Amino acid sequence: MEDPMLINKRKFDIRVWVLITMDCRVFLFKEGYLRMTSSNYDLTPESILRPEVHLTNNAVQSKFEDYGKFENGN
């Protein structure tokens, strides 16, 4: 994605839990959370293959030096 929405120059995703019952009732858990990358977004050729710049997955982020630098658990 060339121009994604960023927070403080970093990629993020929003996690919320939703339950949809068989009779189509919808329940939303009010306390969602954001997952953030540990590095600023960059599209230079050097950064394209750096997962800490592009993937918000905690299992990926926890392997890098800046993990937790900006917020607990990114």
Steps between C-alpha positions, in 0.01 A plus 500: 500500500658827393324741732358321805344674799772535764521590868820682594650389164441131582262241359227361723197277502191510717382191687143470629302194595155452351253220562225434248242249613309257278196730520717793375533686828831686521702556817808722500760482777568866583870466581685453173867578453754619243802303387787719386826443315825574681648698208386793291329419172735516204478384138868519410641185339700430819189497719270294279625170644516620863198347680524738799412787262199335338350228725320576825487140620630477858690175430689680222553829686633333818809378311632851435705737713246785505215278621326682785696821440188712443235309695485172692480212259469734203 
